[in-house]
Amino acid sequence: MTRNPFLPDDFSQENYRFRHRLRVRYAEIDAQAVVYNSHYMVYYDIGITEYLRQFSFNQVEHAARTGHDFHLVSSRVDYRRPIRYDTEIDIAVASPHIGNSSITWSLALVAAAGTGLLSTGEIVWVYTDLSEETAVRVPDDLRALLSGPLLDT
C-alpha cells in the first residue's frame, strides 16, 4: 500500500471511531476562499455534538436535570492544509479519554475525497457542579455511555 504523503506517520484513521460529513459553506470562508480559522473550532464542536447524539446524550437536558455540565478548559487546532469553499470534509472524532473530572477529545478534519488530513485538534472539558463552580468526578454511568458502542454511524 502506498503511503499518503498528506497524512503524518502517527495518524491512523482507525483511531477515529466516528465521522460526520459536511460541506464548506460560503459563510465560512475568507477572502482567499479558504475556511476562516475560527470555523475549525465550530467544526470540532459539531463533531462532538453529533458524536454525543449517537448516544442520545443531550447536554442541555443533562445539565438541567443534574446541575452538572462540561466546561471547556483547553482547545488546540493544528492547521495542516487549507480547506477550500465547497469541499466536503469529514469531522473525525476519536473515543474520548475520560479522566477523573475531565474528558479529552481528539479530533481531525479529513478531506472526504480521501486526499488527506486537513487539521487535527484537541478539546478538553471538565465536568463541573454548576452551583459550586467546582470540578466533580465524571459519573460512572456517563463514562459507560460514552465508551459504549455507537448506535448508528
Secondary structure by P-SEA (a helix, b strand, c coil): cccccccccccccccccbbbbbccccccccccccccccaaaaaaaaaaaaaaaaacccaaaaaaaccbbbbbcbbbbbbcccccccbbbbbccccccccccbbbbbbbbbccccccccccbbbbbbbccccccccccccaaaaaaaacccccc
